[in-house]
Amino acid sequence: MGLDDRNALATLRAAFTGPDSDEVIGRIFTCWFALDPEIRDLFGADMTDQRRTFGRVLDWLLGEFIAQRADEPVSLLAQLGRDHRKYGATKQHYETIAHALFATWAAELGELWTGPVEETARDVVNLIAGVMIGAADAEGGPAWWEGTVVELHRVSRDIAVVRLILDRPLDYQPGQYVNVQVPQVPRSWRYLSPAMPPDPEGRIEFHIRSVSGGMVSNAIVDETQIGDRWRISSAHGGLEVDRDGGDVLMVAGSTGLAPLRAIIMDLCRFGENPRVHLFFGGRYPCELYDLRTLWELAAANPWLSVTPVSEYNTDPPWAADYPDVAPPRGLHVRQKGLLPEVVSSYGGWGDRQILISGSRAMIAATREALIAKGAAAQRIQHDPV
């Protein structure tokens, strides 16, 4: 039965969802590197994030296969195949990871490794490898773009705004995200969202917040220098505003502002737009780093309104070391509280298109709060978490 055998698919999925799932995923990579030792050089020193992401994607794919849904898995695998060209991935690499996955399944399942399960496992690995290889071979564009850092602004203790000029323009939709590699952490990539629409001259801007344990984000905020050369992948994601789809609620936590800001700036090209209400939140007032830009956009576009939100009313002492972010009069009065609570206190926003961008926890909390107030889940957009 292969991919139609839901029981066999559930057995395969269970091998990676138990208490030892991290160790099992680690054994897949150990097997892969034994089959193809050179592949290890394509990864950074710390592979924790790669293993975790691999496990999440595999779990999601098997869940979709169990539900007999194929369109989204095939679309994701094709996207990954195109995107993984930036790592130097080849057909051989996909074939060896397929062998490693198959062998690890066989070893882990033991007596559960029956004929039907083996057949299903073979179909799963063949589908994964085949779609990714085919998509990579069919992609005619470059595997990556390179650019030079031309401006660096440390706007808060752990937030930086970085502007680059790319060697050739990158085509993307406002609201999408790209994968970025910086010279300070070679072979490690981090997803960032451009904070402005695509520019025909190759200019691009990113907003980055350093996070605990985040090698790439910390390196960008603390170590970036003018003249650094960055490598950027093709764009992914689907955050967007339907200009004929009614009014819009946007919720941005910290540097999650970037993709929503790009969408707003793109909307400024049009004479008429749906009303857009943006809530922009941070821990302290001083971390609302781009309020002046938002004030300028709102002053020139009557369809845009902005409500600043901070968890605390006053700034910490270290705020004096960074630029004053307070805008001129004109924005809504800053609200105090947690962003999900403040936004949902205004109601369910059930008549709005809703876009949320920020940390995984903020997205989940905001989405849950809005749905509890009556917002339609199908009208809520956010990037994969």
C-alpha positions, 0 to 999 in steps of 0.5 A, a space after each residue: 500500500 505504501 503511502 496509502 498505508 496509514 498504519 504503517 505511516 503512523 508506525 514510522 512517525 512514532 519512531 521520532 515522537 517519543 521521549 528519545 526523539 532527539 537521540 533518534 534524529 541524531 542517529 540519522 545524522 550519524 549514519 548519514 555522515 558515516 555514509 558520506 563523510 564529506 557532508 559534515 563540512 557543509 554544516 556548522 559546529 553546532 547542529 542542534 537547530 538543524 536536527 530540531 528542524 529536521 525532526 519537526 519537518 519530518 513529523 509534519 510530513 508524516 502527519 500530512 501523509 497520514 491525513 492523505 494530504 500531499 499538495 502542501 508536503 510536495 510544495 514544501 519539499 520543492 521549496 526546500 530543494 530549491 533553497 538547499 542549493 545554497 548549502 551546495 547540496 547535490 543529488 548524492 547528498 539527497 540519496 545518502 540522507 534517504 539511505 540514512 533515514 531508511 536504515 535508522 527506521 529499520 534499526 529503531 523499529 525492530 520487530 515493528 519493521 514489517 513488510 508493509 512498514 518497509 514498503 511505506 518507508 521506502 516510498 516516503 524516502 523516495 518521495 522526499 529525495 525525488 521531489 527535492 532533487 527534481 525541484 533543485 534541478 529545475 530551478 534556473 535562478 541563482 543559488 544565493 545572492 551576495 551583498 555588502 553591509 553599507 550601514 549599521 545602526 545599533 538602535 537598542 541594547 540587543 537590536 540592530 538595523 543593517 542595510 546592504 547593497 546586493 550585487 544584483 537585485 533580489 526579487 521577493 514579495 513584501 512580507 516574505 523572509 530569506 535565509 542569511 549567512 554572515 562571515 562571522 558564523 560560516 555555514 550557519 544560516 538564519 531566517 530574516 525578513 526584509 524590512 522594505 520592499 524589493 529595490 531595483 538597485 539592490 538595497 535591502 534592510 534587516 532588523 535583527 534582535 539577538 537572542 539567548 543562544 542564537 549564534 547568528 543573531 548575536 554575531 550580527 548584532 555584536 560583530 557586524 562591520 561595514 563592508 561585511 559580505 553577506 550571502 542571502 537565499 531566495 525568498 519564502 513565505 506568504 504574508 500578504 494583504 489582499 487589498 480587496 479583502 477588507 480592513 487589516 490588523 497587524 501585530 508586530 512584536 519587536 523585530 517582527 515589525 520588519 515584514 509588516 513594515 515592508 508590506 505597509 511601505 509597499 501599500 504606500 504605492 497605491 492611492 487607496 487601501 483598506 484601513 490598516 491598524 498596526 500594534 507594535 510592541 516591545 518590552 520597554 518604550 526604548 525598544 520601539 525602535 522604528 516609531 519615527 518611521 511609522 509616524 512618518 508613514 502614518 502621517 502621509 497615509 490616512 489609512 494607516 494607524 499605529 498603536 505602540 505597546 510596551 510591557 513596562 512604562 519606563 525605560 531601563 538605565 541603559 536606554 540612555 546609551 541608544 537613540 531616542 525613539 520617541 516620535 513627534 505627536 500624532 500616533 496613538 497613545 502608547 499602551 502598557 501591557 503584554 501585546 496579546 492582551 492589549 490587542 485582544 482587549 480591543 475586541 476580536 477583530 473578526 472583520 479584519 485580515 490579521 497578520 502577526 509577526 514576532 517570536 513563536 510564543 508571541 504569535 501563539 499567544 496572540 493568535 489564541 487570544 484573538 480566536 478566543 475573542 471571535 476572530 476567524 482562524 482562517 483569516 489569521 496569517 503568520 510565518 511558520 513557527 
